[in-house]
Amino acid sequence: MLSSVRVNAPKQKRTRSYATAKTRELERTYQRIGEFVVSFQWLENRLREIGWLILDPGKQDWPPRSLRDERNRDLITRVETIYLNWLDTLDIKDREERKSDFKSTVSRFHAMREYRNNLLHSAFIELKTVGEVVGMIRSNPRLKAKQTTGDLRYDQEVLSEKVIRKRIGELAQIGFSLNLHYMQAIHWLE
């Protein structure tokens, strides 16, 4: 008898709870996108702080005026150059390993910068069925040509909270590395 009650339960209730769950999932996805952007901005600032620390370790010109007007790509490249050149002036045994690690971190940060740009310049398309949201796609309206063939390709991605959380995890790894370099620079400058 219980099974017949479940079978005969109004479909509307199940659809409504499913729709509510999907709506909450969509809201969480948008929230994670915001968290991704804020986390990226924090990393951008940490990178800027590394450059400021090297350029003005005694904080003679405070607040710093340098490294404020660069586009993100230029900022990343400029701080990389400043940091690597500075390492060349230090008498440390593992210089090449540290340079390699910083270059790797910068490379991953560039990849995240490209992802952030694609994410923020994309259209967010909510997929619906019977009027209810069942998913979301990010689609960048700019077509890109494949370098090897010249064929146009679409930059699209199914978005979910899980997808964005994974990207935030990648930012966390970059942040951990930048923080290690920053703290080491502080110790070397003491």
N, C-alpha and C positions, 0 to 999 in steps of 0.2 A: 504494500500500500504506500509506503514512503516513496518508493521509486516512481510510482504513478503520479504522486504529487509533484515530484521534481520534473518529470517529463511534461506534465501539464502546466508547469509554472509559466506565467506570462513571459514571452520572449522579450518584451519591453524592459523588464527589470534586468535581465542579463545583459542586454545591449546597453542600457544606461550605465551599469556598473563597469562594463568593458570600456565604454566611452569615457567615463570618469577616470579610469585608470590610464587610458591613453592620453587624456588631456593632462593629467598630472605628470606623466612621463615627458610629454612635450614641454611643459613648463620647466621641468627639471633640466631638460636639454638646453633651453634658452638660458637658464640660470648658469649652467656649466660653461656656456659660451662666454657669458659675462665674466666668470671666474678665470677663464683662459685669458681673456684680454687684459684683465687686471694683473694677473700673474706675469704675463709678457711684459707689461709696463714696469713691473717691479724689477724684472731681470734687466731691462733696458737701463733702468736707473742704477742698478748694481754695476753694470758695465761702465757707465759714466763715472761712478765713484772710483772705480779702479783707475781710470784715466786721470781723474782729478788728484787722486792720491799720489800718482807718479809725477804729474806736472807741478804740483804745489804741495809737497808733503808737510810743510810747516803752516799751511793754510794762511799764507800771507795775503792773498787776494780772495777774501771770503765775503759773500758767496761767490763761487767761481763763475766766470763768464764764459769760459771755454766749454766746448763740447755740448752746447745747448741748442745750436741752430742746425745741426746736421740732420739729414734724413736718417732713418734707422740704419739702412744699409751702410751709409757713409760713416755713421758713428761706430758701428761694429768694426768696420775695416780700420778706421783711424785708431781706435783703442787697441786693436790687435797690433798694429804697427808700433804704437807707443810702448806697449807692454813687452813685445819681443825685443825691441831695441834696448829697452831698459834692462831686460834680463842679460843682454850681451855685456852690459857694464858691470855686472855683479860677478864676484868670485865664488861661484857655487858649483859643486861637483855634478849635480844632476840637471844642469841647464838645458841640455837638449831634450831630456825627458819632459821637463816642465814646459818647454816651448811646444813640443809635440802635443802635449795634453791641452794647452791653451788653444792651439790651432784646431784641434779636434772639437773643442767646446765651441769655438767661433763658427766652425763649419755647421755644427748642429743648430746653433742659434740662427744662422742664415736660413737653414731649412725651416725652422719654426717661424721665421719672419715671413718667408714665402707662404707658408701655410696660413699664418694670420692674415696676410693680405688677401689670399684667396677666400678665406672664410668671411672676412668683413666686406668684400666686394661682391659676394655671391647673393643670389636671390634664394630665399628659403621657401621651398615649395612644400606645402602640407598635402599629403596624400590622403584622400578621403574616399570612403565607400559608404553608401547609404547615408551621406551627410555627417559621418563620424570620422575624425582624424585617426588614421592607422599608422602613420609614419611621416617622415620628413626627409627631403632631399635638399642638399646644398648644390646650387648650380651657378658657376661663374659664367656670366654672359659673354666674356671675352674668349673667343676660340683661340687655341694655341696650336702652332704647327709643330709636328714631331721633327726633331733635328735631323734624324736620319732620312726620312722620306718626304718631309714637307707636308704630309697629310694633316688636315685639321683634326683636332681632338677636342672633346668636351671635357671640362674639368667639373666633374660631378661626384658627389659622395652621399651615401645614405647617412644621415646624422642621427645620433642617439646620445643619450647621456653617457653610455659606455664608450663611444668613440671619442667624445670630448674629454672624458676622464683619462683616457689613454694619452691624449696629447698633453694634458696637464701633467701627467706623470713624466713625460719627456721633458717638459719645462722644469720640473723639479730636479731632474738629473743635471740639467744645464746649470740651474741655480746652485746646486751643491758644489759643482766644479768651480763656478765663478766665486762662490764664497770662500773656498779653499785658497784660490789664488789671491783674493782680496786680503784674507787674514795673513797669509804668508808675506804679502807685500808690506803690510803694517809692521810685522816683526822685522823684516829686513831693513825697514826705514827707521827703526828705533835706534 
